[in-house]
């Protein structure tokens, strides 16, 4: 289906990482994500969190608007 839609192929595991980033952006905590993904260890969950420059830019804009 990805080929037909002319979009990059993504695995279910890749979608899991993307979903995790969306939850983080919306304010979920590391513990929230750990429970959501069913991990026993927070250390395992940390591997799913990929902070991006986009996130830093969003935070900077939010902080600036509060000054």
MOCORDA-V179524 format. One record per helix or strand. SS is the DSSP state (helix for helix, strand for strand). FROM is the first residue (numbers start at 1). TO is the last residue. If there is no record, write none. Layout:
SS:FROM:TO ; SS:FROM:TO
//
This chain:
helix:2:5 ; helix:12:25 ; helix:30:37 ; helix:42:46 ; helix:53:65
//
